[in-house]
Amino acid sequence: MRRPAAVSKIAGVNVRGFKHAISNQAVAHIRSRHPNIGAADIQRLPAIVKTGKVKLGKDRGVNGVARLVYRATVDGVKYEYIGEVRRKKQRIDAITLYRV
């Protein structure tokens, strides 16, 4: 499990107290671009965040902050989840989720 301090160091932004969120648009993107991802996979997001290894992504979000890439194996399936730090809203928004 990654502690917020470790994720903050990786992200370069203090994310203590931040929540993870997933919007309808993110779910629509995931389902249209990654058809092998179903509702059960999306429900595994908390486990992916909790157990996954996190690193800085190559891309930057609209707010200029680099995206976080979580990679985890949950129930024998390897996932990669990409989230974007939203400082004003104090959350990490889901961008996409796919199987590796």
Secondary structure as GFF3:
##gff-version 3
##sequence-region A 1 100
A	DSSP	alpha_helix	4	11	.	.	.	ID=ss1
A	DSSP	beta_strand	19	21	.	.	.	ID=ss2
A	DSSP	alpha_helix	24	33	.	.	.	ID=ss3
A	DSSP	alpha_helix	39	42	.	.	.	ID=ss4
A	DSSP	alpha_helix	45	51	.	.	.	ID=ss5
A	DSSP	beta_strand	53	60	.	.	.	ID=ss6
A	DSSP	beta_strand	66	74	.	.	.	ID=ss7
A	DSSP	beta_strand	77	86	.	.	.	ID=ss8
A	DSSP	beta_strand	91	99	.	.	.	ID=ss9
###
